[in-house]
Amino acid sequence: MARTDDSQRFGITRSRARGGYRGGSLGISKFIALGLVLVMGLVGVGPAYGAGFALYEFGARGTSMGGTMIGRADDPSAVAYNPAGITQLEGTQTMVGFSLVMPEGDIETPGNTTSIKSNTWIPPHAYVTRQMSDKIWLGLGIYNRFGLGTEFPEGWPGEYNNLFTRVKSLSFNPNLAYKLTDSVSVAVGAEVMWFDFYQKRMVGQALGGMRAELEGDSWGVGGNIALHYKPSDTWALGLTYKSRVKQTIKGDATFKRNPTAMALGYFNNTSAEGDITLPDSFGLGIMFRPFEKLSLEANAIYTLWSTYDKLEITYGDALTPGSPLGDNKVSSSQKNWNDVWRFQFGAEYDLTDLIKLRLGYVYDQIPDDDEYADYMTPTNDRNIITTGLGLAWDNLSLDFSYSYLWFGERTIKARPADGVLDSTFKDGRTHLIGTSLSYRF
């Protein structure tokens, strides 16, 4: 979600278990209970930083390889990357972890250079998969598909567009996977998503200015389908589709009014409501293993951000009742975002039975044109280099990832009505550190 005009604007190593079903120690009731434990452990979800505001940090192993798990799909994070791949996982397997996301950057406006305030966002992830028979698997995932965190110092030149914007989401994603043949599996899942939005900015410049805050949340429902094809240990292919999710965010708009606004009866605290349709996406991944210890993968993800064409907010009460400019009960801003591509490349090398080495690269397009860009997502097309390490002992695995994101300078023209000045986004970079702990029962 983004700003409105007058009140607002984130592995277990390759499974060696192959072949027929081998009953595990957990029954279906314990499987569900384990999933609930994972949910309770992730209540404190935080936002992150992605193109638009889509997230891809679904597990440390995948992140260290640039997210290239659509074709591999061979650890519990496959629930998020490609749930059809969980048919490769024997018995009951789990994964929990988190990422630390630390964005930095500067915005140059006429006569000023302002740095984005330093923050660390912490998106979590947790998965459990269960083999029910030779043909049927269940998977549960709790992770973030969308998130954003951008904060500026009080009094900066762009404060009438944004001071602080935070988007949080949490998806609960149960999946059913079915093995059609020894090499082909399919999956279908439901997604129940909680979405939370908060923004602080200045409004009422003609009245001397005052701080406005908007906060609200929503629940939405979507789904996903997936295919995994692995004709041999040398090749694997994955296809995924994640649906769009409509959110109707309801909350409150509050204002720290100055004497002029109070005398006129303007900008009283009120309820607020707005709709946003979060985009659907398609993913394709091809994995190739040139020899036993090395696997390579390339992915392409297409996200339909054109669902985000405008943002309209309806307030419970008019913000400026009786004003010659109108009652201002509905605020609308054009977004007109574009559908975009994300290309991912990754490699994993089995140095020893204990140690796995990983590398990756990502090119991620942004969806907003210069004429609609603002200070909620002050970025450009981004490049990401990733690396990581995996350690495995019997049924336990521990994975680490590090990613460095950067983008080139971007210049946008002033839009006074939106609080946007002539600006250059520069020195944009983000450090991402992740870890995941996995266990096979």
C-alpha positions as CSV (number, residue, x, y, z in Angstrom):
1,M,0.0,0.0,0.0
2,A,1.1,3.6,-0.6
3,R,0.3,7.2,0.3
4,T,-2.9,9.1,-0.1
5,D,-3.1,12.9,-0.6
6,D,-4.2,14.1,2.8
7,S,-3.5,11.6,5.5
8,Q,-1.0,8.8,4.7
9,R,0.9,6.5,2.5
10,F,8.1,-6.9,3.5
11,G,17.6,-24.6,4.5
12,I,17.7,-27.8,5.1
13,T,20.2,-29.2,2.6
14,R,19.1,-31.2,-0.4
15,S,16.9,-34.1,0.8
16,R,18.6,-37.4,0.4
17,A,15.3,-39.2,1.2
18,R,14.0,-40.6,-2.1
19,G,11.7,-43.4,-3.0
20,G,8.6,-44.8,-1.3
21,Y,6.7,-43.6,1.7
22,R,8.2,-44.4,5.1
23,G,5.9,-43.6,8.1
24,G,7.1,-41.0,10.5
25,S,6.6,-40.5,14.2
26,L,4.1,-37.6,13.9
27,G,0.4,-38.2,13.2
28,I,-1.9,-35.7,11.5
29,S,-3.1,-34.2,14.8
30,K,0.5,-33.6,15.9
31,F,1.3,-32.2,12.5
32,I,-1.4,-29.6,12.8
33,A,-0.3,-28.8,16.4
34,L,3.2,-28.3,15.2
35,G,1.9,-25.9,12.5
36,L,0.1,-23.9,15.2
37,V,3.3,-23.7,17.3
38,L,5.0,-22.2,14.3
39,V,2.2,-19.6,13.9
40,M,2.5,-18.5,17.5
41,G,6.2,-18.2,17.2
42,L,5.8,-15.7,14.3
43,V,3.3,-13.2,15.7
44,G,5.9,-10.5,15.9
45,V,6.2,-10.0,12.2
46,G,8.2,-7.0,10.8
47,P,8.4,-5.4,7.3
48,A,11.2,-5.5,4.8
49,Y,12.3,-4.0,1.5
50,G,11.6,-5.3,-2.0
51,A,10.9,-4.1,-5.6
52,G,7.5,-2.4,-5.2
53,F,6.9,-4.0,-1.9
54,A,7.1,-7.7,-2.8
55,L,9.3,-10.0,-0.6
56,Y,11.3,-13.0,-1.6
57,E,13.3,-13.9,1.6
58,F,11.5,-17.2,2.2
59,G,14.5,-19.2,3.6
60,A,18.2,-18.7,4.2
61,R,19.2,-21.5,1.8
62,G,17.0,-20.1,-1.0
63,T,18.0,-16.5,-0.4
64,S,21.7,-17.4,-0.5
65,M,21.2,-18.8,-4.1
66,G,19.2,-15.7,-5.3
67,G,15.9,-17.3,-4.5
68,T,16.4,-20.1,-7.0
69,M,14.2,-22.8,-5.4
70,I,11.4,-23.0,-7.9
71,G,13.2,-25.9,-9.7
72,R,15.0,-27.4,-6.8
73,A,12.1,-27.2,-4.3
74,D,13.8,-29.8,-2.1
75,D,13.6,-28.4,1.4
76,P,10.6,-27.3,3.6
77,S,10.8,-23.7,2.2
78,A,9.4,-25.2,-1.0
79,V,6.0,-24.5,0.5
80,A,6.7,-20.8,-0.3
81,Y,8.8,-21.3,-3.5
82,N,7.1,-24.2,-5.2
83,P,4.9,-26.4,-3.0
84,A,4.7,-29.2,-5.6
85,G,8.3,-30.0,-4.7
86,I,7.5,-31.1,-1.2
87,T,6.8,-34.6,-2.6
88,Q,10.6,-34.9,-2.5
89,L,10.6,-34.7,1.3
90,E,10.2,-37.9,3.3
91,G,8.4,-38.1,6.6
92,T,7.9,-34.8,8.5
93,Q,10.3,-31.9,8.1
94,T,10.3,-28.4,9.5
95,M,12.1,-25.1,9.1
96,V,12.1,-21.9,11.1
97,G,14.1,-18.7,10.5
98,F,14.3,-15.0,9.9
99,S,16.1,-12.3,7.9
100,L,17.6,-9.0,9.0
101,V,16.9,-6.3,6.3
102,M,18.9,-3.0,6.7
103,P,18.1,-0.5,3.9
104,E,20.2,2.7,3.3
105,G,20.1,5.5,0.9
106,D,20.0,9.2,0.2
107,I,17.5,11.6,-1.5
108,E,18.8,14.7,-3.0
109,T,16.4,17.6,-3.2
110,P,17.1,21.3,-4.1
111,G,19.7,22.4,-1.6
112,N,19.4,19.3,0.6
113,T,20.6,15.7,0.8
114,T,18.6,13.6,3.2
115,S,19.5,10.0,4.4
116,I,16.8,7.4,5.0
117,K,16.8,6.6,8.7
118,S,18.6,3.4,9.7
119,N,16.3,0.6,10.7
120,T,16.5,-3.2,10.8
121,W,13.4,-5.1,9.7
122,I,12.9,-8.7,10.6
123,P,10.7,-10.8,8.3
124,P,10.3,-14.4,9.6
125,H,9.5,-17.7,8.0
126,A,8.4,-21.2,9.2
127,Y,7.3,-24.4,7.4
128,V,6.3,-27.9,8.2
129,T,5.7,-30.7,5.6
130,R,4.2,-34.1,6.2
131,Q,4.2,-37.2,3.9
132,M,0.8,-38.8,4.3
133,S,1.2,-41.7,1.8
134,D,3.2,-42.6,-1.3
135,K,1.1,-40.0,-3.3
136,I,0.0,-37.3,-0.9
137,W,1.9,-34.6,1.1
138,L,0.7,-31.7,3.2
139,G,2.6,-28.5,3.7
140,L,2.0,-25.5,6.0
141,G,3.9,-22.2,5.6
142,I,3.9,-18.9,7.5
143,Y,5.9,-16.2,5.7
144,N,5.8,-12.6,4.3
145,R,4.9,-12.0,0.6
146,F,4.7,-8.2,1.0
147,G,6.4,-5.6,3.2
148,L,7.9,-2.1,3.3
149,G,9.7,0.1,5.7
150,T,10.9,3.7,4.8
151,E,11.5,6.4,7.4
152,F,12.9,9.9,7.2
153,P,13.9,12.5,9.8
154,E,11.3,15.0,11.1
155,G,11.4,18.2,9.1
156,W,13.0,16.9,5.9
157,P,11.9,18.6,2.6
158,G,9.7,15.7,1.5
159,E,7.7,15.4,4.7
160,Y,4.5,16.4,3.0
161,N,4.8,13.2,1.0
162,N,6.2,10.8,3.6
163,L,7.8,10.7,7.0
164,F,7.4,7.0,7.8
165,T,5.7,4.3,5.9
166,R,5.5,0.7,7.2
167,V,3.7,-2.2,5.5
168,K,3.5,-5.6,7.2
169,S,2.0,-8.8,6.0
170,L,1.8,-12.4,7.2
171,S,0.6,-15.3,5.0
172,F,-0.7,-18.6,6.4
173,N,-0.4,-21.0,3.5
174,P,-1.6,-24.7,3.7
175,N,-0.9,-26.8,0.6
176,L,-1.8,-30.3,-0.7
177,A,0.7,-31.9,-3.0
178,Y,0.1,-35.0,-5.1
179,K,2.6,-37.1,-6.9
180,L,1.1,-37.9,-10.4
181,T,4.1,-40.1,-11.4
182,D,7.6,-40.7,-10.1
183,S,8.7,-37.5,-11.9
184,V,5.6,-35.2,-11.9
185,S,3.9,-33.6,-8.9
186,V,1.3,-30.9,-8.6
187,A,0.1,-28.8,-5.6
188,V,-2.8,-26.5,-4.7
189,G,-2.9,-24.2,-1.7
190,A,-4.9,-21.5,0.0
191,E,-3.5,-18.3,1.3
192,V,-4.9,-16.3,4.3
193,M,-3.1,-13.0,4.5
194,W,-3.0,-10.4,7.2
195,F,-2.0,-7.0,5.9
196,D,-1.1,-4.0,8.1
197,F,-0.4,-0.4,7.1
198,Y,0.9,2.6,8.9
199,Q,2.0,6.0,7.6
200,K,3.0,9.3,9.1
201,R,3.4,12.5,7.0
202,M,2.7,16.2,7.1
203,V,-0.6,17.7,5.7
204,G,-2.3,21.0,5.6
205,Q,0.6,23.1,4.4
206,A,-1.6,26.1,3.6
207,L,-2.7,26.0,7.3
208,G,0.8,25.9,8.6
209,G,1.2,22.1,8.6
210,M,0.3,19.3,11.0
211,R,1.3,15.7,11.4
212,A,-1.1,13.0,10.1
213,E,-1.0,9.4,10.9
214,L,-3.0,6.6,9.3
215,E,-3.1,3.0,10.6
216,G,-5.2,0.1,9.6
217,D,-5.2,-3.6,8.8
218,S,-7.1,-6.2,6.8
219,W,-7.5,-9.9,6.1
220,G,-7.6,-11.3,2.5
221,V,-7.8,-14.7,0.9
222,G,-6.0,-16.0,-2.2
223,G,-4.4,-19.2,-3.4
224,N,-1.7,-20.9,-5.4
225,I,-1.0,-23.8,-7.8
226,A,2.3,-25.4,-8.7
227,L,4.0,-28.1,-10.8
228,H,7.3,-29.8,-10.3
229,Y,8.9,-32.1,-13.0
230,K,12.1,-34.0,-12.2
231,P,12.8,-36.6,-14.9
232,S,16.3,-37.3,-13.4
233,D,18.8,-36.1,-10.8
234,T,20.3,-33.9,-13.6
235,W,17.2,-31.8,-14.5
236,A,14.2,-30.3,-12.7
237,L,11.6,-27.8,-13.7
238,G,9.1,-25.9,-11.6
239,L,6.1,-23.7,-12.5
240,T,4.1,-21.7,-9.9
241,Y,1.2,-19.2,-9.8
242,K,0.3,-17.1,-6.7
243,S,-3.0,-15.4,-6.9
244,R,-3.8,-11.7,-6.3
245,V,-5.2,-10.9,-2.9
246,K,-7.7,-8.1,-2.4
247,Q,-7.4,-6.2,0.9
248,T,-10.0,-3.8,2.4
249,I,-8.0,-1.9,5.0
250,K,-9.9,-0.3,7.8
251,G,-8.5,1.9,10.5
252,D,-8.1,5.4,11.8
253,A,-6.7,8.7,10.6
254,T,-5.4,10.9,13.4
255,F,-4.0,14.5,13.2
256,K,-1.9,16.6,15.5
257,R,-3.9,19.7,14.8
258,N,-2.6,23.2,15.0
259,P,-4.7,26.2,16.3
260,T,-5.8,27.2,12.8
261,A,-7.1,23.7,12.0
262,M,-8.9,23.6,15.3
263,A,-10.5,27.0,14.8
264,L,-11.8,26.0,11.4
265,G,-12.9,22.5,12.5
266,Y,-10.6,20.9,10.0
267,F,-8.7,17.5,10.2
268,N,-10.6,15.9,13.0
269,N,-9.7,12.4,13.9
270,T,-11.8,10.0,11.9
271,S,-12.1,6.4,10.5
272,A,-10.6,5.6,7.2
273,E,-10.9,2.8,4.7
274,G,-9.1,1.9,1.5
275,D,-8.9,-1.0,-1.0
276,I,-5.7,-2.4,-2.5
277,T,-5.4,-5.5,-4.8
278,L,-2.0,-7.1,-4.2
279,P,-0.6,-8.6,-7.4
280,D,-0.5,-12.2,-8.7
281,S,2.7,-13.6,-10.0
282,F,4.0,-16.5,-12.2
283,G,7.3,-18.3,-11.6
284,L,9.4,-20.6,-13.8
285,G,12.6,-22.3,-12.6
286,I,15.0,-24.8,-14.3
287,M,17.6,-26.6,-12.3
288,F,20.6,-28.4,-13.9
289,R,23.1,-30.6,-12.1
290,P,26.3,-30.9,-14.4
291,F,27.8,-33.2,-11.8
292,E,26.8,-34.7,-8.5
293,K,28.2,-32.0,-6.2
294,L,27.1,-28.9,-8.2
295,S,23.6,-27.7,-9.0
296,L,22.7,-24.6,-11.0
297,E,19.3,-22.9,-11.4
298,A,17.7,-20.0,-13.3
299,N,14.4,-18.5,-12.4
300,A,12.1,-15.9,-14.0
301,I,9.2,-14.3,-12.0
302,Y,6.6,-12.1,-13.5
303,T,4.5,-10.0,-11.1
304,L,1.4,-8.2,-12.3
305,W,1.7,-4.9,-10.4
306,S,-0.7,-3.4,-12.8
307,T,-3.4,-4.3,-10.3
308,Y,-2.1,-1.3,-8.4
309,D,-3.5,1.5,-10.6
310,K,-4.7,3.9,-8.0
311,L,-5.2,4.3,-4.3
312,E,-8.4,5.6,-3.0
313,I,-9.2,6.4,0.7
314,T,-12.6,7.1,2.1
315,Y,-12.8,8.9,5.4
316,G,-15.6,8.5,7.9
317,D,-15.9,12.3,8.2
318,A,-14.9,15.1,5.8
319,L,-11.3,16.4,6.5
320,T,-12.2,20.0,5.6
321,P,-16.0,20.4,6.1
322,G,-17.4,23.5,4.4
323,S,-14.1,24.3,2.7
324,P,-14.3,26.2,-0.6
325,L,-12.1,23.4,-2.0
326,G,-14.7,20.7,-1.1
327,D,-15.3,18.5,1.8
328,N,-12.4,16.2,1.0
329,K,-14.0,12.9,2.2
330,V,-12.5,10.8,-0.5
331,S,-8.8,11.0,-1.4
332,S,-7.4,9.4,-4.6
333,S,-3.9,9.2,-6.1
334,Q,-2.9,7.6,-9.3
335,K,-0.2,4.8,-9.2
336,N,-0.4,3.1,-12.6
337,W,2.3,0.6,-11.7
338,N,3.6,-1.8,-14.4
339,D,3.9,-5.6,-14.6
340,V,7.6,-6.4,-14.0
341,W,10.2,-9.2,-14.2
342,R,12.6,-10.6,-11.7
343,F,15.5,-12.8,-12.9
344,Q,17.4,-15.0,-10.5
345,F,20.5,-17.2,-10.9
346,G,21.9,-19.5,-8.2
347,A,24.5,-22.2,-7.6
348,E,25.1,-24.7,-4.8
349,Y,28.2,-26.8,-4.3
350,D,28.6,-29.7,-1.8
351,L,32.0,-29.1,-0.5
352,T,31.7,-32.0,2.0
353,D,28.9,-34.0,3.5
354,L,28.8,-31.3,6.2
355,I,29.3,-28.0,4.3
356,K,27.4,-26.6,1.3
357,L,28.6,-23.4,-0.5
358,R,26.1,-21.1,-2.3
359,L,26.1,-18.1,-4.6
360,G,23.4,-16.1,-6.5
361,Y,22.5,-13.0,-8.5
362,V,19.2,-11.2,-8.9
363,Y,18.0,-8.5,-11.3
364,D,14.8,-7.0,-10.0
365,Q,12.7,-4.5,-12.0
366,I,10.7,-1.7,-10.3
367,P,7.0,-1.2,-11.2
368,D,6.6,2.6,-10.8
369,D,7.3,5.0,-13.6
370,D,9.2,8.3,-12.9
371,E,6.0,10.3,-13.2
372,Y,4.4,8.4,-10.3
373,A,7.5,7.8,-8.2
374,D,7.5,9.1,-4.6
375,Y,9.2,8.8,-1.2
376,M,7.4,5.6,-0.1
377,T,9.5,3.5,-2.5
378,P,12.5,5.7,-3.3
379,T,14.4,3.2,-5.5
380,N,15.4,2.0,-8.9
381,D,15.9,-1.3,-10.8
382,R,18.0,-3.3,-8.4
383,N,20.9,-5.7,-8.5
384,I,21.5,-8.3,-5.7
385,I,24.5,-10.5,-5.1
386,T,23.9,-13.3,-2.6
387,T,26.0,-15.9,-0.9
388,G,25.7,-18.3,2.0
389,L,26.7,-21.5,3.8
390,G,24.8,-24.6,4.8
391,L,25.8,-27.0,7.6
392,A,24.2,-30.5,8.0
393,W,24.3,-33.0,10.8
394,D,22.1,-36.1,10.5
395,N,18.6,-34.8,10.8
396,L,19.5,-31.2,11.5
397,S,20.5,-28.4,9.1
398,L,21.6,-24.8,9.7
399,D,21.8,-22.3,6.9
400,F,23.1,-18.7,6.6
401,S,22.7,-16.1,3.9
402,Y,24.1,-12.7,3.1
403,S,22.8,-10.4,0.3
404,Y,23.9,-7.0,-0.9
405,L,21.4,-5.0,-2.9
406,W,22.2,-1.8,-4.8
407,F,20.6,0.4,-7.5
408,G,21.7,3.3,-9.7
409,E,20.7,6.9,-9.4
410,R,17.2,7.9,-10.4
411,T,15.9,11.4,-11.0
412,I,12.3,12.4,-10.8
413,K,10.5,15.7,-11.4
414,A,8.6,17.7,-8.9
415,R,4.8,17.1,-8.3
416,P,3.8,19.8,-5.8
417,A,0.3,18.4,-5.4
418,D,1.8,15.1,-4.1
419,G,4.5,16.7,-1.9
420,V,7.2,15.5,-4.3
421,L,10.2,17.8,-5.1
422,D,12.7,17.6,-7.9
423,S,14.7,14.6,-6.5
424,T,17.5,12.2,-7.1
425,F,17.4,8.8,-5.4
426,K,21.1,7.8,-4.8
427,D,23.4,5.6,-2.9
428,G,20.7,3.0,-2.5
429,R,21.8,-0.2,-0.9
430,T,20.5,-2.8,1.5
431,H,22.2,-5.5,3.5
432,L,20.3,-8.7,4.2
433,I,21.4,-11.4,6.6
434,G,19.3,-14.6,7.1
435,T,19.3,-17.8,9.0
436,S,17.2,-20.9,9.0
437,L,17.1,-24.0,11.2
438,S,15.7,-27.3,9.8
439,Y,14.9,-30.6,11.3
440,R,13.7,-33.9,9.8
441,F,11.7,-36.2,12.1
